[in-house]
Amino acid sequence: MKKATSLLLLLAGLAATALFTGCATDVDESTIPWSRPQSWEGGIPGLGNTN
């Protein structure tokens, strides 16, 4: 019984650690405009770019 209790406490501690530690994200982490294509994207290869 003592071994089962200590195992449950260990698992609860690991679960709490996993819940309270993790990846933090910042809203303004990057200023790269992902929604705008670059001038070299989207053309037909070999025909040049008309932008």
N, C-alpha and C positions, 0 to 999 in steps of 0.2 A: 504494500500500500504506500509506503514511504517513497519507494522508487517511482511509482506511477504519479504521485503528487509532484515530485521534483521534475519528472519529465513534462508534465502539464505546465508547470511554472516556466520551465525552459522554453517550451513551445510558445507560451503566451508572451514571454519576453522577446523572443525572436519575431513574433508577429507584430508586437508593438514597435520594435525597432524598424521593421520593414515599413510600417505605416507612417512613422514620424520622420524617416529619412528618405530622401528621394531627389528627384531632379527639380530644380527651381527654374522657372522661366520668367523672363522679363518681357513686358509688353513691347518695349522699344529696344529689344536686344540687337536687332539688325536694321540697317537703313537701306538695304538693297531692295530696289523696286522690282520684286518678283513678277508683278502683274504686267510689266511693260517688256515686250520683246526687244532684244538688242538689234542693231542694224545688220548683223551678220546672221541672224536667225530667220528661218522660214523661206529662204530663196531656193531656187532650183540650182543644184551644184553644176558649175561649169558655165553658167550663163551670165554670171556677174550679178551685181546687186543694183537695183534701180532706185534705192532710197537716197 
